[in-house]
Amino acid sequence: MTHHDNQIQLTIDGHHVHVEPGTTVLQAAAKLGIAIPTMCFKPGCTPSTSCMVCVVAMERSGALIPSCGALAQEGMRIRTDTPQVLAARQSALALLLSEHAGDCMGPCQRGCPAEMDIPQMLRQIATGKLDKAIATIKADIALPAILGRICPAPCEKVCRRAGHDAAVSICLLKRFVADWDLASGKPYQPQCKPLTGKKVAIIGAGPCGLAAAYYLAAAGVASVIFDKNPQPGGMLATIDKTLLPPEVLRAEIDTLLSLPGIEFCGNVEIGRTLSFQQLSSEFDAVFAAVGKADVHAFGLEATDKGIKVDSKTFRVGQNNIFAGGEAIGRRRLAVRAVADGKEAAISIVQFLSGKTVTGVHERFNSRLGQLAEGEMQQFLATAETGPRRTVSRSGDGLAPADAVMESKRCLGCDCLKKDACVLRNLAEQHHVRQQTYKGHRKPFTRQTTPYGLVFEQGKCILCGLCVQTARKYADQKGLAFAGRGFETEIAVPLHGLLAQSLSGACADECIKICPTGAISGLPR
């Protein structure tokens, strides 16, 4: 690169770069392709240097500076990746999280063994989007009509609303959507990737094996499910028929088996009809999803509970064998078996793709914890106030009107921006623990507008990006900093109404630019 007299030369992580006067260190690093994390800064906005996540170190002195606001100077030598820099970023993130008032995932989703996005499903039922609700459900639960009838609903036991009056009828609502889907004449099927040519042998056609086949098919991996019984279903076929009617069992399993690449072979007992060694040599991978009593014929290392596997990846040793469900000693809980099948499928796909087998990626999750006085009222302000609507599990299920009203009882505990929150993503990347600093979190508050904007002050990091953004819209009152010191907060000027301050394109831009879930929007 030619060095012009009016340009500044600096060195970042050992690489030289020339920039124009007035360029920040952050911009200079970007010119080199070096990514520095930011939260309180966006291009086009004035740096506030408030979050200190973008700090870098002066190579000679070791002094830390905020790269978003520090101007490049001639001869600067900067390091962006030293242990000191990374520790400073971790501390900055931990401090923000110590006062963060919000859950990433709602308690119900954390309580579900399959971690289904229950709040999203409830929002979709409430707005009549059942086609989207079934897609949300099946992203994590392959057999919802079945589980909607037999699951003991651990999600409801941790529902935050249970501490006020009664938990939301999550399991019945899941069944409501699944029954609607089966009755539609064209049940939901995931968009399966093209078949890769790889094939997996699945031993056992119970909920664990069926779920594994479903998620393998979605990833483009074919499977053959072997079972000693003539029909698929495993332990599901033994459940009281008044609770789980055979026609529901058959319809949901048939829908699953119709996915491309799935084949069922009944009346096959591994160890007699076929040898386990034959399967492991003829198939690219084997997944054992049988009952504990059947694993002795496989010749695999076992404990008192079942086949010995890596608890995170479901892999047996370092070969092409995986196991889950009762085969590894899990409790007889169908939702846990379905979760095992889904998670094992993720590991199997990693293995077949030649990647390191790491299993499910565990996300960082902020937790609100025990509610303070008055905070339940903040949640209830946006929820249906009526009593819990429920029916017998062996009955006809919820009526459509009751399903809508029951779904609206959800308190909406999860973050509407949990998949786009910069704070969450950076906390995950930097291995931050929320409880690093023991302090008093901010109070949980929630304001909403008629068009779906949600403002939660307790998630605000005072970056001011929304304040700067709203200034561009002359027809909006916008937002402003209010208070002093530790009492500073973002508020509507002159105690105005949020709906009058942020609307239309201004609201949409503020939602997009907010680095946390402080300003978010309900799905439209």
N, C-alpha and C positions, 0 to 999 in steps of 0.2 A: 504494500500500500504506500502510495506517495505521501510524504509528510509535508503538509502545507504550513506556512508560517503562522496562520491564524488558528491552527488546530492544536489541541492538547493531546499529549501522549501519556497514557497510564498503563499500568500492568495489572491484570486481574487473573488470579490463579496461574501466574506464570505466562500468560498470553498478553502480547502488546496490542493496544488498540488506540486509534486516533479518533477524536470526537470534536465537535464544535464547542466553543465556549457556551456555558449555560446548560450543558448536558449533565444529567445526574449519573451517579455511579450505577444506579439500577438500569438506566438506558444504555450505558456503556457496556454493561455486562450482557444485556440482551443482544447488542450488536455482535458479541462474540458467541452468542448462542448459549450463554450461561444463565440458567433460570434461578432467580432469587425469589423466594416466596413473599407474597404481600397479602395484607388484609385490608388495611385502611387506605390504600392507594389504588386508583384506577387511572389509566391514561386519559388525559383531558381534564383531570381534577387536580386541584392544588394539594400538594402533600401536607398531611397533618402530623406525620411521624408519631402517631399515638400508640400503635399496637406493638411496635418494636420487633415484629416478626422478620422484617427485612434487613436486620443488622448484618454488617460485614465487619471485618477487622482490618485495621491499618497494619501492614506487614511489619513495619519497623517498631512501632510503639505498642502494638497489640490493642490499641484503643478501638472500641466498638462505635460504629456510626450507622445511622439509618440510611440505607442506600437510596430510598425513594426521595429523600430531601437533600442529601449531601451532593454538592456539585463536584464534578471531576476537576482535578487540579493537576498541573504539569508534574510529572514524575511520581505521581501516586502509585503505591504498590498495595494492592488489595487482595485479601483472602476471603473467600466466601464459604469455605467448607472445613475450617479448623474445628477441633473439639470445643474450643472456647465459643465459637460462633454457634455451633449446634446446641451447646448447653444453654446459651443465652436465648435462643429461639424456643427451646423446650420450656424454659422458665417463663418466657412471655406468654406462651400458649397456656401453660398451667395456671398462671395468674388469671387469665381471662376465663378459664374454665372453673376456677374456684368460686366465682360469683355468678356463673351462668345458670339461669333459671329456666330449665327446659329439658325434656327428654328428646333424644334422637328418635329412638323407637319407643312406641308406647309400651306400658307394662304388659298388655295382652300379647303383643307380638313377641316380646322377650319370653313370655311364659309358654308360648306355643312351641313344642319340640321341633316343628318344621319352620318356625319363625315366619309364618305367613303374615303378609302385610294386612292385618285385620282392619286397622283404621281406614286404609284406602278402600277396602272392600265395602265398609260401612258407608263411606261417603258416596260411593258409586251406587249402592242400593238406594240411599236417600234421594238421589237425583235421578233414579230410574234408569241408570246405565248398567243394566244387568249383563249386557254383552261384554262390557269392560270388567265387571265384577268377577265373572267366571274366569277371565284371563288372569286377573290378579290372584284368584284362589289357586288356579292350576299351575301358576309359576312355582308354587311350593307344595301343593297337596294334589296328588294325582287322582285320588279317589274321594272327592268331597261329598257326593251323595251318600256313600257308605259311611264315611266318618261323621257326617252330619247326624247320623242316627245312633252311632255307637261310641263316639269319642266321649270320655269323661270330662272334657272341656277344662283342661288346666288353665287355659287362657282366661276363662271366666272367674276362676278363683283369685286371680291377681288383678282383675279389672278395677280400675281406680274408682269407678262409680259404686262398686260394692261397699265401699267405706261410707257412702252417703245413704243410699236406699237399697238398690239391688243391681247386680251386674247386668250388663247388656247381654241379651240372648244370642251370643255370637255363634254358637254351634247350630242353632235352629236357622239362623240367617244364612249361614254357609250352606245348609241343606236346602233352604228356599231357593237360592241361586242355582245350585246344582240340579235340583228337580226341574226348575224352569228350563235349564239348558237341555236336560235329557228329553223333556217333552217338546222341545222346539222342532224336532224332526231333523235338525242338523246340528248335533252336539259340537261344542267347541273342540277344535284340534289345534295344537300349537303349530307355528310355522317351523317345520323341521328342516334342518340343514340337509343338503344333498348327502346321500349315503357315501361314506368314506371308503367302503370296501372292508372295513374292520368288522369282526363279529365276536360277540361275547356270549358265553354260555352262562345262563342264569339257572341255578338249582333252587327250585322252590317257587311256586306260583301264588304265594300269599301276598299280603300287602307290601312287604319289603321288596320281593322280587318283581312284582308288577310295577311298583314305583320306579325301580331301577331301569326297567325296560322302557318306561315312558320317557324318562329324562335322557337316556341314551339315544332313543329315537329322535328326540328333539335336537340332539347334538350331531345327528347324522351317523349314529353307530347302530348297526343291526344287532339283534339278539335272538337267541333261541331259549325259550323258557321250558325247562324240564321239570316235571312233577310226577310223583308216584300215583297221584289221583287222576281219574279220567278227565276232570274238569278243573279249570283254574279257580283260585279263591283261597285255598289253604284253610286256615283257621276261621276265615270269614264265613265259610259254608256251614260252620257249626253253631253260629249265633242264632238265637231264637228268631224264628221267621216272622213273628209279629213285630219284632223290633227292626229286623233287616229283611224285608220281603225278597224272595228269590228273584223276582222280576227286576228289582232295583240293582241287586248284586250283578245279575247277568248283563243288564243294559250298560252299566258303568264299565264292567270289565271288557265287554265286547267293543265298546267305544275305544278303550285303551289299546286293545289288541289289533284294532284296525289301522293303527299308525304304521307308516312304511318301515319295513325291516324287522317287524316283530313276528315271531313264529312261536306257537305253543305246541309242545309235545307231551301229551299225557301218558299215563301208565308206564312211566320210565323211572325206575328206582336206581339211583346212582350207587354203584357197588355191586349191583346184580345185573341189571339190563345193560348198563354202561359203566365203565370204570372211571374213577375220578381222574386218573392219570391220562386216559384217552382224551377226556375233555380238555385238560390243560395243555395237551400237545396239539390238538386239532383246532382249538379256538385261540383267538388273540388274547383273551382274558377270560377268567372264570369268576363268577360272583356267587358265593354260597349264601342262600337266604332261606335255609330250611330250619326246622325245629331242632332244639338241642339234642333230642334223641337220635337224630339222623346223621350227626356229624362224625360219629365214630368210624364210619366206613371210608372217610376221605383220606385218612392217613396223615392228617395235619396236626401240628402241635396244638394242644388244647389245655385249658385250665379247668378248674372246677366249674366255671361258668360256661365255657364253650371254646370255640376256636380263638387262638391268641392272635390279635391284630393290633396294628397301630391305631390307637383310639381316635386320632384325628383324621387319618386317611382311609381306614378300614382295610388296609393292605396287610397281607400275610407275608411277613419277611420282605424279601426284595424280588420276588418273582411276579408272575402275572395273575396271582390269586388274591381275591378280595372276599370279605365276608361281612354280613351285617344282620340286624334283627336278632331273633332268638338263637341263631347260630353262634353269636358271640356273647350270649347271656343277657340280652336286653330283657326288660320286663315285658309281659304280654300286653302291650299297649299299642294298638294299631297305628295311632298317629306317630308314635316313636319309630315303629317299623317303617312307615312311609318316609319319615325324615331320614332314616338310615339309608333307604334305597336312593333317595335323591342325592344325599351327600356322597355316598359311595360312587354313584354315577359320575359325579364331578371328578373324583379321584381317578376313576377308570379312564375317563376321557383325557385327563392329563397324561396318564401312563401311555395310552395309545397314540397320543400326539408327540411322544418323545420328550415331554416336559418333565421337570422335577415334580414328583407327586407330593403336593402340599395340602390337598384337601380343600375344604371350604375356606374362603378368605374371611377372617373374622374382622368385623368392622368396629371402630371405636364407637362407644355409646355413652353419651352424657345421660345422667340420671337426675331427675328433679328431687327424688327422695320424698321424705315425709312432708306433707303439706303443712304450711303454717296457717294460723287463724285467718279466715277470710278468703283463702286461696281456692277452696272448693267452690265458692260462689262465683269466682272468676271463670272457672270451667263450666259451671252450670248455666251461666248467662247465655251461652250459645248452643245449649242442648235442649232437647225436648224434655219437659218437666214431668210428663206422665209416668205411671207405674210400668214396671216390666211386663212385657207381653210374652207369654209363653204358652206352650201346649204340650201334650204328652209326646214323648219321643216316638211312641208307636201309633200316633194319630196321623192326621193328614198334613201336618205342618202348618206354618203360619200363612194366614191370608195375605194377599198382596198389600192391602192398606196397612195391616198390622206390621208387616215386614218393614215398610217405609218408616212408620212412626217409631218402631223399635230401633232401627238403625240410627235415627236422629237422636236417640238417647245417649249416643256415644259422646264422650267429653272431648274427643279430638286431642288426646294426650301427646301424640307423636308430632314431630316437626314436619311442616309442610315442605321444607327445603332440605330434608335429610340427605337426599342424594346430590345436592348441589351446594351444601354448606362448606365454605372455605375453612371455617374453624374446625369442623369435624375432619375434613380431609387432611389438613395439616397436622392435627393432633394424632391422626393415624400414622401419617408418614414419619413423624418425629417421635413416635412411641411415648406419647404423653399420658400420664395418669391423671384423672380428674381430681383425685384427692391428694395430689402432691402438696398442696397448700390447704390447710384447714382454715376455712374462713366462713363468714356468713354470706350466703348467696343472696342475690337480689330477690325481691318479692316477685312472685309470678303474677303478671297482669296481662289482660288481653282485651284489645279493642278491635272491633270489626266495622266494616262499612257495608252498605247494601249491595255493592257490586263485588264483594268478596275479598277485599284487602284485609289482611290481618296484621296487627301491630302488637308485638309482645316486647315490652320495655326490658324485661329481665334478660333478654338475649342480646341486647344492644351493646356494642363495644365502643360506642361514642366515636366512630370513625368520621362521622359527618358527611359521608358520601351522599346520603339522601338529602341532606340540607343543600349541598352544592347542586345536586341534580335538580331539585325542585325550583331552584332560582332561575332556571332556564325557561320556566313556564310562567309567563306573566299573569295568566288568568288563575293561578293557584296561590293559595296562601302559603303553602309549603310547610316546612318544619324549621325548627330553630333549637339552639342550645338553651336550656333553662337551668337556673340554679347555679351554685358555685361549689368548687371543691368536690368532695365525695358525693355531694347532692346533685351534681350536674346530670342532666338527662336530656334526651331528645323529646321535644314536645311540640304541640300545635301552638303557634303564636297567639298570645292574648286569650288563652283558654278556649280557642275555637273548636269546632267539630272536625274530627279526622276526615270525614266524608267531604268536607268543604276544602280541605287542605291538599289532599291527594286523590286524584281521580283521573280516569282516562289514560292517555299516553304517559302522563307524569307518574301515575301510580305504577304502571307497568314497568317503567324504567327504574323506579325506586326499588321495586321488587327484584328486578334483575341485578341491580348493582349492590344491594345489601349483601355483605359477606357472610352473614349468619341467617338464622330464621327469624330475626327481629321483625323484618318486613317481608311478608309472604302473601301468597294469594291462593284462595281455594280453587281447585280444578274447575274449569269451565266446561 
